[in-house]
């Protein structure tokens, strides 16, 4: 009997909880140090995720897949514009330092780091492929409008970062191989790609657990923090679902977009806030609380897909 997306997500979240807990404990006991966490994050972004993305493109190119990728780009681009607009109107009254954190965390979620393993686990390789494509608009916004919330950005710098990002390069490589009919790679190379790809979920969740273990001085009475968490994890994905539901698009595209929209604040929120004199403690709380509660809200979103 085929498992429903909800059953798949619950089973996946139970697995993720084990890895997140391990990351939490390993950090508390000193096995994963701050320097080690940064190295693991770089390893994921620069090697493991690109291998995962290339593997996701290893399927026969059809008109349906090409059409799905094109539709995914359009839907994801529209969603990014919606995030930008929402971030301007939903957090009025916040201080300048907090506003930068709130807007960035709304526009730039953790869809790449957390979304790829989760959505791939629910929808399989096609889900990973669509997520990889959907993340292109987010990465563009992340290095343009997103980064400008903390500092000045130049067009040339944005293009360079987009063109040289390992995950974007992996998308281009994957597409090129797919267009070429996915010629068989040497056995050792295929095995290496598959082995590295299989590490995605485990290593990503260990880092998430490590990040959660380092949150300090959380003010649980901070209403703005809870408002952001509600917006990021529930209101935005439910609005996206309400807009997409009546449209004649593939249910998988709709499901992937809703789950992407319900991802927690990206960890770069806290990194940029600390670097550019934003409210770094508040940014860390946004990442911590939204990531923690996403372990509950993401399975619930599957119920309404």
MARLOTOR-802876 format. One record per residue (C-alpha): residue in three letters; y, z, x; residue number from 1. Coordinates in Angstrom, 2 decimals, padded with zeros to 5 digits. Layout:
BEGIN
+---------+---------+---------+---------+-----+
| residuo |   north |      up |    east | num |
+---------+---------+---------+---------+-----+
|     Ala |       Y |       Z |       X | NUM |
...
+---------+---------+---------+---------+-----+
This chain:
BEGIN
+---------+---------+---------+---------+-----+
| residuo |   north |      up |    east | num |
+---------+---------+---------+---------+-----+
|     Unk |  000.00 |  000.00 |  000.00 |   1 |
|     Unk |  003.39 | -001.04 |  001.41 |   2 |
|     Unk |  005.79 |  001.85 |  002.05 |   3 |
|     Unk |  009.20 |  001.74 |  000.37 |   4 |
|     Unk |  012.37 |  001.79 |  002.54 |   5 |
|     Unk |  012.84 |  005.44 |  001.51 |   6 |
|     Unk |  009.32 |  006.42 |  002.61 |   7 |
|     Unk |  009.75 |  004.50 |  005.85 |   8 |
|     Unk |  013.11 |  006.17 |  006.51 |   9 |
|     Unk |  011.77 |  009.68 |  005.80 |  10 |
|     Unk |  008.85 |  009.11 |  008.17 |  11 |
|     Unk |  011.23 |  007.70 |  010.77 |  12 |
|     Unk |  013.68 |  010.57 |  010.38 |  13 |
|     Unk |  010.86 |  013.07 |  010.91 |  14 |
|     Unk |  010.05 |  011.28 |  014.15 |  15 |
|     Unk |  013.73 |  011.18 |  015.11 |  16 |
|     Unk |  014.03 |  014.91 |  014.41 |  17 |
|     Unk |  011.32 |  015.56 |  017.00 |  18 |
|     Unk |  013.15 |  013.49 |  019.63 |  19 |
|     Unk |  016.57 |  014.93 |  018.75 |  20 |
|     Unk |  015.18 |  018.47 |  018.94 |  21 |
|     Unk |  013.63 |  017.67 |  022.31 |  22 |
|     Unk |  017.00 |  016.38 |  023.59 |  23 |
|     Unk |  018.71 |  019.51 |  022.27 |  24 |
|     Unk |  016.22 |  021.87 |  023.96 |  25 |
|     Unk |  016.08 |  019.91 |  027.22 |  26 |
|     Unk |  019.87 |  020.10 |  027.49 |  27 |
|     Unk |  020.02 |  023.80 |  026.66 |  28 |
|     Unk |  017.40 |  024.50 |  029.36 |  29 |
|     Unk |  019.26 |  022.40 |  031.93 |  30 |
|     Unk |  016.70 |  019.59 |  032.20 |  31 |
|     Unk |  019.25 |  017.09 |  030.88 |  32 |
|     Unk |  022.59 |  017.71 |  032.58 |  33 |
|     Unk |  025.95 |  016.18 |  031.57 |  34 |
|     Unk |  025.57 |  013.69 |  034.44 |  35 |
|     Unk |  022.01 |  012.97 |  033.35 |  36 |
|     Unk |  023.13 |  012.37 |  029.77 |  37 |
|     Unk |  025.72 |  009.85 |  030.96 |  38 |
|     Unk |  023.10 |  008.09 |  033.06 |  39 |
|     Unk |  020.72 |  007.91 |  030.10 |  40 |
|     Unk |  023.52 |  006.53 |  027.88 |  41 |
|     Unk |  024.32 |  003.86 |  030.47 |  42 |
|     Unk |  020.61 |  003.03 |  030.79 |  43 |
|     Unk |  020.34 |  002.53 |  027.02 |  44 |
|     Unk |  023.46 |  000.37 |  026.70 |  45 |
|     Unk |  022.93 | -001.69 |  029.86 |  46 |
|     Unk |  019.16 | -002.20 |  029.82 |  47 |
|     Unk |  017.03 | -000.78 |  027.01 |  48 |
|     Unk |  019.07 | -002.01 |  024.02 |  49 |
|     Unk |  019.52 | -005.52 |  025.51 |  50 |
|     Unk |  015.73 | -005.76 |  025.95 |  51 |
|     Unk |  015.30 | -004.57 |  022.37 |  52 |
|     Unk |  017.76 | -007.20 |  021.11 |  53 |
|     Unk |  016.11 | -010.06 |  023.02 |  54 |
|     Unk |  012.71 | -009.06 |  021.63 |  55 |
|     Unk |  014.12 | -009.05 |  018.10 |  56 |
|     Unk |  015.03 | -012.74 |  018.45 |  57 |
|     Unk |  011.47 | -013.73 |  019.32 |  58 |
|     Unk |  010.65 | -015.37 |  016.02 |  59 |
|     Unk |  010.64 | -018.96 |  014.85 |  60 |
|     Unk |  014.10 | -020.24 |  014.02 |  61 |
|     Unk |  014.35 | -021.37 |  010.44 |  62 |
|     Unk |  017.22 | -022.44 |  008.23 |  63 |
|     Unk |  016.79 | -019.15 |  006.38 |  64 |
|     Unk |  017.22 | -017.06 |  009.54 |  65 |
|     Unk |  020.24 | -019.11 |  010.66 |  66 |
|     Unk |  021.79 | -018.74 |  007.21 |  67 |
|     Unk |  021.08 | -014.98 |  007.21 |  68 |
|     Unk |  022.81 | -014.55 |  010.58 |  69 |
|     Unk |  025.85 | -016.50 |  009.41 |  70 |
|     Unk |  026.06 | -014.45 |  006.21 |  71 |
|     Unk |  025.64 | -011.25 |  008.23 |  72 |
|     Unk |  028.63 | -012.14 |  010.42 |  73 |
|     Unk |  030.78 | -012.79 |  007.34 |  74 |
|     Unk |  029.75 | -009.59 |  005.57 |  75 |
|     Unk |  030.14 | -007.46 |  008.71 |  76 |
|     Unk |  033.59 | -008.92 |  009.45 |  77 |
|     Unk |  034.74 | -008.16 |  005.90 |  78 |
|     Unk |  033.35 | -004.63 |  006.25 |  79 |
|     Unk |  035.35 | -004.08 |  009.45 |  80 |
|     Unk |  038.55 | -005.09 |  007.69 |  81 |
|     Unk |  037.68 | -002.61 |  004.94 |  82 |
|     Unk |  037.11 |  000.16 |  007.52 |  83 |
|     Unk |  040.50 | -000.59 |  009.10 |  84 |
|     Unk |  042.27 | -000.40 |  005.74 |  85 |
|     Unk |  040.41 |  002.75 |  004.68 |  86 |
|     Unk |  041.23 |  004.52 |  007.93 |  87 |
|     Unk |  044.93 |  004.03 |  007.26 |  88 |
|     Unk |  044.99 |  005.52 |  003.77 |  89 |
|     Unk |  042.26 |  008.19 |  003.60 |  90 |
|     Unk |  043.49 |  010.69 |  006.17 |  91 |
|     Unk |  047.18 |  011.10 |  005.43 |  92 |
|     Unk |  048.56 |  014.45 |  006.48 |  93 |
|     Unk |  046.57 |  014.67 |  009.70 |  94 |
|     Unk |  048.41 |  015.21 |  012.98 |  95 |
|     Unk |  048.96 |  012.23 |  015.30 |  96 |
|     Unk |  046.21 |  013.37 |  017.69 |  97 |
|     Unk |  043.74 |  013.94 |  014.86 |  98 |
|     Unk |  044.70 |  010.73 |  013.10 |  99 |
|     Unk |  043.69 |  008.68 |  016.13 | 100 |
|     Unk |  040.27 |  010.36 |  016.16 | 101 |
|     Unk |  039.76 |  009.99 |  012.40 | 102 |
|     Unk |  040.75 |  006.33 |  012.30 | 103 |
|     Unk |  038.70 |  005.39 |  015.37 | 104 |
|     Unk |  035.61 |  007.23 |  014.07 | 105 |
|     Unk |  035.95 |  005.41 |  010.74 | 106 |
|     Unk |  036.29 |  001.98 |  012.31 | 107 |
|     Unk |  033.78 |  002.47 |  015.13 | 108 |
|     Unk |  030.62 |  004.20 |  013.99 | 109 |
|     Unk |  027.47 |  004.87 |  016.02 | 110 |
|     Unk |  025.83 |  001.80 |  014.48 | 111 |
|     Unk |  024.85 |  000.35 |  017.85 | 112 |
|     Unk |  023.40 |  003.41 |  019.54 | 113 |
|     Unk |  021.83 |  004.97 |  016.44 | 114 |
|     Unk |  021.71 |  002.05 |  014.03 | 115 |
|     Unk |  019.55 | -000.37 |  016.02 | 116 |
|     Unk |  016.51 |  001.92 |  016.35 | 117 |
|     Unk |  016.81 |  003.25 |  012.79 | 118 |
|     Unk |  017.34 | -000.07 |  011.02 | 119 |
|     Unk |  014.73 | -001.70 |  013.22 | 120 |
|     Unk |  012.32 |  001.01 |  012.16 | 121 |
|     Unk |  013.02 |  000.37 |  008.47 | 122 |
|     Unk |  013.28 | -003.44 |  008.37 | 123 |
|     Unk |  011.38 | -004.48 |  011.51 | 124 |
|     Unk |  012.45 | -007.16 |  014.04 | 125 |
|     Unk |  014.47 | -009.08 |  011.45 | 126 |
|     Unk |  016.45 | -005.91 |  010.74 | 127 |
|     Unk |  017.13 | -005.47 |  014.46 | 128 |
|     Unk |  018.24 | -009.10 |  014.73 | 129 |
|     Unk |  020.63 | -008.81 |  011.78 | 130 |
|     Unk |  022.00 | -005.50 |  013.07 | 131 |
|     Unk |  022.63 | -007.05 |  016.50 | 132 |
|     Unk |  024.59 | -009.86 |  014.86 | 133 |
|     Unk |  026.47 | -007.47 |  012.55 | 134 |
|     Unk |  027.62 | -005.39 |  015.51 | 135 |
|     Unk |  029.57 | -008.27 |  017.07 | 136 |
|     Unk |  032.63 | -007.76 |  014.78 | 137 |
|     Unk |  032.49 | -003.98 |  015.34 | 138 |
|     Unk |  032.47 | -004.37 |  019.11 | 139 |
|     Unk |  035.44 | -006.73 |  018.88 | 140 |
|     Unk |  037.37 | -004.22 |  016.74 | 141 |
|     Unk |  036.26 | -001.34 |  018.98 | 142 |
|     Unk |  037.97 | -002.87 |  022.01 | 143 |
|     Unk |  041.02 | -004.13 |  020.16 | 144 |
|     Unk |  042.32 | -002.21 |  017.13 | 145 |
|     Unk |  040.05 |  000.77 |  017.85 | 146 |
|     Unk |  041.07 |  001.26 |  021.47 | 147 |
|     Unk |  044.75 |  000.67 |  020.61 | 148 |
|     Unk |  044.68 |  003.90 |  018.58 | 149 |
|     Unk |  044.47 |  005.78 |  021.87 | 150 |
|     Unk |  046.07 |  003.38 |  024.35 | 151 |
|     Unk |  047.57 | -000.10 |  024.76 | 152 |
|     Unk |  045.13 | -003.01 |  024.90 | 153 |
|     Unk |  045.59 | -006.57 |  026.16 | 154 |
|     Unk |  043.96 | -009.67 |  024.72 | 155 |
|     Unk |  042.49 | -010.73 |  028.06 | 156 |
|     Unk |  040.87 | -007.33 |  028.53 | 157 |
|     Unk |  039.34 | -007.46 |  025.04 | 158 |
|     Unk |  037.79 | -010.90 |  025.65 | 159 |
|     Unk |  036.43 | -009.82 |  029.03 | 160 |
|     Unk |  034.81 | -006.67 |  027.63 | 161 |
|     Unk |  033.31 | -008.57 |  024.72 | 162 |
|     Unk |  031.97 | -011.39 |  026.90 | 163 |
|     Unk |  030.47 | -009.08 |  029.53 | 164 |
|     Unk |  028.96 | -006.41 |  027.27 | 165 |
|     Unk |  025.19 | -006.31 |  027.95 | 166 |
|     Unk |  024.32 | -006.21 |  024.24 | 167 |
|     Unk |  026.49 | -009.24 |  023.48 | 168 |
|     Unk |  024.93 | -011.12 |  026.42 | 169 |
|     Unk |  021.50 | -010.18 |  025.04 | 170 |
|     Unk |  022.44 | -011.67 |  021.63 | 171 |
|     Unk |  023.42 | -014.94 |  023.33 | 172 |
|     Unk |  020.20 | -014.99 |  025.38 | 173 |
|     Unk |  018.14 | -014.24 |  022.29 | 174 |
|     Unk |  019.85 | -017.00 |  020.31 | 175 |
|     Unk |  019.41 | -019.48 |  023.17 | 176 |
|     Unk |  015.69 | -018.74 |  023.41 | 177 |
|     Unk |  015.33 | -018.97 |  019.63 | 178 |
|     Unk |  017.14 | -022.34 |  019.53 | 179 |
|     Unk |  014.81 | -023.53 |  022.31 | 180 |
|     Unk |  011.82 | -022.66 |  020.14 | 181 |
|     Unk |  011.11 | -019.37 |  021.94 | 182 |
|     Unk |  009.16 | -020.89 |  024.84 | 183 |
|     Unk |  006.52 | -018.46 |  026.15 | 184 |
|     Unk |  007.92 | -016.23 |  028.88 | 185 |
|     Unk |  005.83 | -015.28 |  031.92 | 186 |
|     Unk |  003.38 | -012.57 |  030.86 | 187 |
|     Unk |  004.84 | -009.95 |  033.22 | 188 |
|     Unk |  008.38 | -010.57 |  031.93 | 189 |
|     Unk |  007.33 | -010.44 |  028.27 | 190 |
|     Unk |  005.45 | -007.20 |  028.91 | 191 |
|     Unk |  008.45 | -005.72 |  030.70 | 192 |
|     Unk |  010.80 | -006.63 |  027.83 | 193 |
|     Unk |  008.40 | -005.20 |  025.24 | 194 |
|     Unk |  007.84 | -001.99 |  027.19 | 195 |
|     Unk |  011.57 | -001.39 |  027.67 | 196 |
|     Unk |  012.25 | -002.23 |  024.01 | 197 |
|     Unk |  009.69 |  000.36 |  022.95 | 198 |
|     Unk |  011.75 |  003.09 |  024.64 | 199 |
|     Unk |  014.79 |  002.49 |  022.42 | 200 |
|     Unk |  014.16 |  005.10 |  019.74 | 201 |
|     Unk |  012.93 |  007.89 |  022.00 | 202 |
|     Unk |  015.65 |  007.68 |  024.67 | 203 |
|     Unk |  018.45 |  007.11 |  022.14 | 204 |
|     Unk |  017.48 |  010.18 |  020.14 | 205 |
|     Unk |  017.11 |  012.34 |  023.26 | 206 |
|     Unk |  020.73 |  011.49 |  024.08 | 207 |
|     Unk |  021.82 |  012.23 |  020.50 | 208 |
|     Unk |  020.11 |  015.63 |  020.72 | 209 |
|     Unk |  021.82 |  016.27 |  024.04 | 210 |
|     Unk |  025.21 |  015.42 |  022.52 | 211 |
|     Unk |  024.61 |  017.77 |  019.59 | 212 |
|     Unk |  023.70 |  020.62 |  021.94 | 213 |
|     Unk |  027.06 |  020.42 |  023.68 | 214 |
|     Unk |  029.30 |  020.86 |  020.64 | 215 |
|     Unk |  031.28 |  024.10 |  020.85 | 216 |
|     Unk |  033.85 |  025.94 |  018.76 | 217 |
|     Unk |  033.15 |  024.15 |  015.49 | 218 |
|     Unk |  035.48 |  025.30 |  012.73 | 219 |
|     Unk |  033.31 |  025.05 |  009.64 | 220 |
|     Unk |  036.38 |  025.77 |  007.50 | 221 |
|     Unk |  038.12 |  022.60 |  008.68 | 222 |
|     Unk |  038.53 |  020.60 |  005.47 | 223 |
|     Unk |  039.51 |  017.39 |  007.25 | 224 |
|     Unk |  036.27 |  017.40 |  009.22 | 225 |
|     Unk |  034.22 |  017.68 |  006.02 | 226 |
|     Unk |  036.34 |  015.05 |  004.27 | 227 |
|     Unk |  035.70 |  012.61 |  007.12 | 228 |
|     Unk |  031.96 |  013.33 |  006.99 | 229 |
|     Unk |  031.90 |  012.60 |  003.26 | 230 |
|     Unk |  033.88 |  009.39 |  003.75 | 231 |
|     Unk |  031.85 |  008.13 |  006.73 | 232 |
|     Unk |  028.37 |  008.99 |  005.44 | 233 |
|     Unk |  028.67 |  008.56 |  001.67 | 234 |
|     Unk |  031.83 |  007.02 |  000.23 | 235 |
|     Unk |  032.01 |  004.02 |  002.56 | 236 |
|     Unk |  028.34 |  002.96 |  002.30 | 237 |
|     Unk |  028.31 |  003.48 | -001.48 | 238 |
|     Unk |  031.44 |  001.35 | -001.84 | 239 |
|     Unk |  029.89 | -001.36 |  000.36 | 240 |
|     Unk |  026.74 | -001.22 | -001.79 | 241 |
|     Unk |  028.78 | -001.50 | -005.01 | 242 |
|     Unk |  030.58 | -004.59 | -003.67 | 243 |
|     Unk |  027.45 | -006.31 | -002.33 | 244 |
|     Unk |  025.09 | -005.49 | -005.20 | 245 |
|     Unk |  026.35 | -008.16 | -007.65 | 246 |
|     Unk |  026.64 | -010.83 | -004.93 | 247 |
|     Unk |  023.83 | -013.39 | -004.47 | 248 |
|     Unk |  022.82 | -012.37 | -000.94 | 249 |
|     Unk |  019.51 | -011.51 |  000.68 | 250 |
|     Unk |  018.49 | -007.89 | -000.14 | 251 |
|     Unk |  017.76 | -007.29 |  003.55 | 252 |
|     Unk |  021.30 | -008.30 |  004.51 | 253 |
|     Unk |  022.61 | -005.91 |  001.87 | 254 |
|     Unk |  020.31 | -003.10 |  003.03 | 255 |
|     Unk |  021.19 | -003.54 |  006.69 | 256 |
|     Unk |  024.94 | -003.58 |  005.92 | 257 |
|     Unk |  024.76 | -000.46 |  003.75 | 258 |
|     Unk |  022.85 |  001.47 |  006.44 | 259 |
|     Unk |  025.27 |  000.29 |  009.13 | 260 |
|     Unk |  028.16 |  001.45 |  006.93 | 261 |
|     Unk |  026.58 |  004.90 |  006.61 | 262 |
|     Unk |  026.25 |  005.60 |  010.34 | 263 |
|     Unk |  028.02 |  008.64 |  011.84 | 264 |
|     Unk |  031.03 |  008.68 |  014.15 | 265 |
|     Unk |  030.49 |  006.96 |  017.48 | 266 |
|     Unk |  030.25 |  009.20 |  020.54 | 267 |
|     Unk |  033.04 |  007.17 |  022.16 | 268 |
|     Unk |  035.42 |  008.92 |  019.74 | 269 |
|     Unk |  035.19 |  012.13 |  021.76 | 270 |
|     Unk |  035.18 |  010.28 |  025.10 | 271 |
|     Unk |  038.41 |  008.40 |  024.35 | 272 |
|     Unk |  040.09 |  011.46 |  022.83 | 273 |
|     Unk |  039.39 |  013.43 |  026.02 | 274 |
|     Unk |  040.56 |  010.63 |  028.29 | 275 |
|     Unk |  043.78 |  009.79 |  026.46 | 276 |
|     Unk |  044.97 |  013.26 |  025.44 | 277 |
|     Unk |  043.76 |  013.16 |  021.85 | 278 |
|     Unk |  042.26 |  016.13 |  020.00 | 279 |
|     Unk |  038.99 |  016.11 |  021.96 | 280 |
|     Unk |  037.48 |  019.29 |  020.39 | 281 |
|     Unk |  038.14 |  017.91 |  016.90 | 282 |
|     Unk |  036.65 |  014.54 |  017.90 | 283 |
|     Unk |  033.53 |  016.28 |  019.19 | 284 |
|     Unk |  033.18 |  018.09 |  015.86 | 285 |
|     Unk |  033.43 |  014.79 |  013.98 | 286 |
|     Unk |  030.61 |  013.35 |  016.09 | 287 |
|     Unk |  028.47 |  016.49 |  015.83 | 288 |
|     Unk |  028.75 |  017.13 |  012.09 | 289 |
|     Unk |  028.50 |  013.49 |  010.98 | 290 |
|     Unk |  025.50 |  012.86 |  013.25 | 291 |
|     Unk |  023.75 |  016.00 |  012.05 | 292 |
|     Unk |  024.22 |  015.24 |  008.35 | 293 |
|     Unk |  023.34 |  011.56 |  008.81 | 294 |
|     Unk |  019.75 |  012.71 |  009.31 | 295 |
|     Unk |  019.89 |  013.69 |  005.62 | 296 |
|     Unk |  022.15 |  011.01 |  004.14 | 297 |
|     Unk |  020.48 |  007.93 |  005.65 | 298 |
|     Unk |  017.15 |  008.50 |  003.83 | 299 |
|     Unk |  019.11 |  009.15 |  000.64 | 300 |
|     Unk |  020.91 |  005.82 |  001.05 | 301 |
|     Unk |  017.51 |  004.13 |  001.15 | 302 |
|     Unk |  016.87 |  005.43 | -002.33 | 303 |
|     Unk |  019.72 |  003.34 | -003.75 | 304 |
|     Unk |  018.99 |  000.12 | -001.82 | 305 |
+---------+---------+---------+---------+-----+
